[in-house]
């Protein structure tokens, strides 16, 4: 159900679900290509095509990492930031509608539990990275 929402909203924003994920990941700030590859579960080389398309559309850009001439970092352009914010807001609204029929305390319990699951997943992923 959540993936369906993600796909429909990304289509309405003229993004693929993978491009939308990339933009949302970059909302927190620049990320290295190796870190992004890890987030997507692919090799760095496989991320190159995604980045080529994002750059052609003016959504993101790669730049050298100071002090490491082999490494690249990825940042959002202004257009990419606007697209990411709009996408994220619409997905959040759609997801809020899913829980709107719950009592307020049940909705808060659901959010708390999901936040804990996400935090543990991120911590586990960061530790393995």
N, C-alpha and C positions, 0 to 999 in steps of 0.2 A: 504494500500500500504506500509506504513512504517512498520507495523507489519510483512508483508510478507518479506521485506528486512531483518528485524531483525531475523526472523526465518531461512531464507536461509543462512545468514552469520553465525549465531550461529551453524548451522549444518555443515558448511564448517570448523568450528573451533572445531568440536567435542564437542559442548556444547549444552545444552538445552537453550531455550530462558530465562528461569528462572535463570539458572546458569550464563548466560551472564549478566543478570541484576544484580545479586549479585556481580559479579566481578567488573562491572562498578561502582556500588555504593561504593565498597571498595577502588576504585582507589583514592578517596579523603582522605583516611586514615581509621584507625580503627573505627568500629561502634559497639555499644552494641547490644546484641541480641534483646532487647526490641525495640530499634530504628529500626533495620532491620525488625522486625515483623510488625512494624507500616508502614514502606515503602512498604512492600508487602501486607499490609492489612489483615494479618493473626495473629493468636495467636502465642506466643513464641513457644509453643509446636509443632505447625505445621511447624515452621522453622527448627526444629531439624533434620528432615529427609534430607532437603536440605543441611544443614551444614554437616551432616554425609557423604553424597555423595561427597561434595566438599573437605572434609578432606581426604577421601579415595583416591581421585584423586590427592591429593597434591596441591590443588589450594588455599585453605584457612585454617586457623587454629583458634581455640578458645583458649582463655587464660583468667585467672582470672583478675578481675579488682582490682587493689590495693585499699585497704580500704573497699571493699565490697565483702565479700567472697561468696555471692549468685549470683553476677552478672558476666557475661562473655562478653568479647569483641572479635570481629572477625577481623582478619587481613589477608591480602593476603600473600601468600608465594611468592618467586621469580617466580616460574612457573605460579602462578595465576596472578601476575602483568604482566608478559610477555603476557599471554593469553588475559588479559583485554585490554592491549594497542593495541595488534594486532586486536582484535575484534572491538574495538572502532574506530581504524583507517579505517578499511574496511567498517564499517557501515557509517562513516562520508563520505567516498569517494562515496559510493552508493547514499547517500542522496544528496551530492553535484551534482551528475549527474542528479538528478530529477529537480534541479533548473537551470541547465546549459543553458537551452534554453531561460531563462529570460534575459532581459537587465540588465546590472550591477546594475543600480539604483533600479530596481524592486527586484533583488536578495537581495540587501542590506536592502531594506524595509521589505521584507519577514523575513529575519534573525532578524531584530530589533523587529518586531512584535512578532515573536515566542519567542525571548529571554524575552520579557516583559510578555508574557503569562506564560512562565515557571517560571519566578521570582515570579509572583503573586501567582501561584499555590504552589510553595515551601513555600512562606511566609504564605499562608493560612494553609498549611499542618503543618508547624512548630508551628504556633499559636495554632492549635487544639491539637498538640501533647503535 
